Amino acid sequence: MEQRVLGRTGRPVSVVGLGTWQLGADWGDVRESDALAVLEASVEAGVTFFDTADVYGDGRSERLIGRFLKERPDSGVFVATKFGRRVEQRPANYTLDNFRLWADRSRENLGTDQLDLVQLHCPPTPVYSSDEVFDALDTLVAEERIGAYGVSVETCSEALTAIARPGVASVQIILNAFRLKPLEQVLPAALQAGVGIIARVPLASGLLSGRYTAQTRFAPEDHRTYNRQGEAFDQGETFSGVDYATGVEAAAEFGGLAPEGATAAQTALRWIIQQPGVSTVIPGARNPAQARDNARAADLAPLPASTLAAVRELYDTRLREQVHPRW
């Protein structure tokens, strides 16, 4: 699979990575054996980048990755984790002492002396403007607890603030065919600064796979049930902030743009891969077949200009009003 350098980490990663939120929690139950099979299938398909967080299943996702990497020390996987969501979301909690505690917990979970990449996990907006916060992250690098640091953001303005920081290696942001705003300023700024872009929620919580209808029901413990209005965390994390009925209709239209031999999901991933500035895209997978299908998106030919224009028209006519002003 094609490899791209992940910004200021200087490390190559696969253009299709693996998001492991599903393996921890909030997407319904996933058995341990199934989770390990997803990791194995991803690596076999050429994936060399896993994204996780200390709150995914209260560390379950990290621990599963750590177990897998212990069994596959030759896998060459770069692991990005996130911290900051284990406490009340107040800027005062983003301290060096807490950072050390959180990093050490993740190091134990993952079974490593040094974390490849730690990302602030969508912290309160003022955190991005705090010199003390980024000095603390620099200290973690100096102490060799972490190799590099980045941020995961909710809004484009947060991303731009982070990109201006000289130590920020990467920015993780929601980017998909239903969320085009990052194309305007964030991706060009990251490209110019040499900051990596990790594209998350690439399938709009599964909408862009085209598998869901107005009658689809999700499990009670699935965030697609309990967070549609942002009840638990930022609404933009669920269906990219698009209301479900509109999203189902727009996804059906998007599915008609898939080239012959490609699924709607693969087309959505291919669209992200070819955006200038993107380092890697991190779809999740609940089973090995999904993991392999996602990885195949890297083999698709670039989408033609006519398809890119159709994605833009779909966004402008159906979705822009809902999501563009908010994120």
Order of alpha helices (4+ residues) and beta strands (2+ residues): beta-beta-beta-alpha-alpha-beta-alpha-beta-alpha-beta-alpha-beta-alpha-beta-alpha-beta-alpha-alpha-alpha-beta-alpha-alpha-alpha
